[in-house]
Amino acid sequence: MSRDADDRANPLRGEALLEIGDTAHVLRPSFAALVAAEEELGPLFALVERAGAGGLRLSELAALFWHCLDRRSAVTREAVGDAVLAQGLAACAVPLRTLLGQILKGSG
């Protein structure tokens, strides 16, 4: 996995890393990213509840990651979905927990 100085996630700001291909990409849950995700997926609190109940769909997970990608121009949305499939749900649970925690708790 390659990573440069600009591609380090700050977990204190709710950021996480998602490996897409051989590169780690920062998932940054900015206000704009979360608003865009909410417009596509519906209320974020409901998304968090579905995730907690084990009802989060693969398409929702990939969409949330896509909207939170810091550099969306670097990869396609399909590549995000492929990365989720390649890593599996267990590995994707780590960045998902970070993003959901940020949605619930905010930046403190």
C-alpha positions as CSV (number, residue, x, y, z in Angstrom):
1,M,0.0,0.0,0.0
2,S,1.5,3.3,-1.0
3,R,0.9,6.4,1.1
4,D,2.3,9.9,0.9
5,A,2.4,12.7,3.5
6,D,-1.0,14.1,2.4
7,D,-2.7,10.7,2.7
8,R,-2.6,10.2,6.4
9,A,-5.9,9.9,8.2
10,N,-6.4,11.9,11.4
11,P,-8.7,9.6,13.6
12,L,-9.2,12.5,16.0
13,R,-11.1,14.3,13.2
14,G,-13.0,11.1,12.3
15,E,-10.8,10.3,9.3
16,A,-10.0,6.8,8.2
17,L,-8.1,5.1,5.4
18,L,-9.5,2.9,2.7
19,E,-7.2,0.9,0.5
20,I,-8.2,1.1,-3.1
21,G,-6.0,-0.9,-5.4
22,D,-2.5,-0.4,-4.0
23,T,-3.1,3.0,-2.6
24,A,-4.5,4.2,0.8
25,H,-7.1,6.9,0.4
26,V,-8.3,9.2,3.2
27,L,-11.9,9.1,4.1
28,R,-12.8,12.6,5.5
29,P,-16.3,13.0,6.8
30,S,-16.6,16.8,6.1
31,F,-19.9,18.5,6.4
32,A,-20.2,18.7,2.6
33,A,-19.4,15.0,2.2
34,L,-22.0,14.0,4.8
35,V,-24.7,16.2,3.3
36,A,-24.1,14.6,-0.1
37,A,-24.2,11.1,1.5
38,E,-27.4,12.0,3.3
39,E,-29.0,13.3,0.1
40,E,-28.3,9.9,-1.5
41,L,-28.8,7.5,1.5
42,G,-31.4,9.3,3.6
43,P,-31.0,10.5,7.2
44,L,-27.5,9.7,8.6
45,F,-29.0,8.8,12.0
46,A,-31.0,6.0,10.3
47,L,-27.9,4.9,8.5
48,V,-26.1,4.6,11.8
49,E,-29.0,2.7,13.3
50,R,-29.1,0.2,10.4
51,A,-25.3,-0.3,10.7
52,G,-25.7,-0.9,14.5
53,A,-28.4,-3.5,13.8
54,G,-26.4,-5.2,11.1
55,G,-28.7,-3.9,8.3
56,L,-26.3,-1.7,6.4
57,R,-26.3,-2.6,2.7
58,L,-23.1,-3.0,0.7
59,S,-24.3,-0.2,-1.6
60,E,-24.8,2.1,1.4
61,L,-21.3,1.3,2.7
62,A,-19.7,2.0,-0.7
63,A,-21.7,5.2,-1.1
64,L,-20.7,6.6,2.3
65,F,-17.1,5.8,1.5
66,W,-17.4,7.4,-1.9
67,H,-18.8,10.6,-0.5
68,C,-16.2,10.8,2.2
69,L,-13.2,10.2,-0.1
70,D,-10.9,13.2,0.2
71,R,-9.7,12.9,-3.4
72,R,-12.7,11.5,-5.3
73,S,-11.1,12.6,-8.6
74,A,-8.3,10.0,-8.1
75,V,-10.6,7.0,-8.3
76,T,-14.0,5.9,-9.7
77,R,-17.0,5.1,-7.6
78,E,-16.8,1.6,-9.0
79,A,-13.3,1.3,-7.7
80,V,-14.5,2.1,-4.2
81,G,-17.1,-0.7,-4.5
82,D,-14.5,-3.1,-5.8
83,A,-12.2,-2.2,-2.9
84,V,-14.9,-3.0,-0.4
85,L,-15.5,-6.4,-2.1
86,A,-11.7,-7.1,-2.3
87,Q,-11.1,-6.3,1.4
88,G,-14.3,-7.8,2.8
89,L,-16.8,-6.4,5.2
90,A,-14.7,-7.3,8.3
91,A,-11.8,-5.1,7.1
92,C,-14.2,-2.3,6.0
93,A,-15.7,-2.3,9.5
94,V,-12.7,-0.4,10.8
95,P,-13.1,2.7,8.6
96,L,-16.9,2.5,8.9
97,R,-16.7,2.6,12.7
98,T,-14.5,5.7,12.5
99,L,-16.9,7.5,10.1
100,L,-20.0,6.5,12.1
101,G,-18.3,7.6,15.3
102,Q,-17.6,11.0,13.8
103,I,-21.2,11.3,12.6
104,L,-22.5,10.5,16.1
105,K,-20.0,12.4,18.3
106,G,-18.8,15.2,16.0
107,S,-15.4,16.7,16.4
108,G,-15.8,17.4,20.1
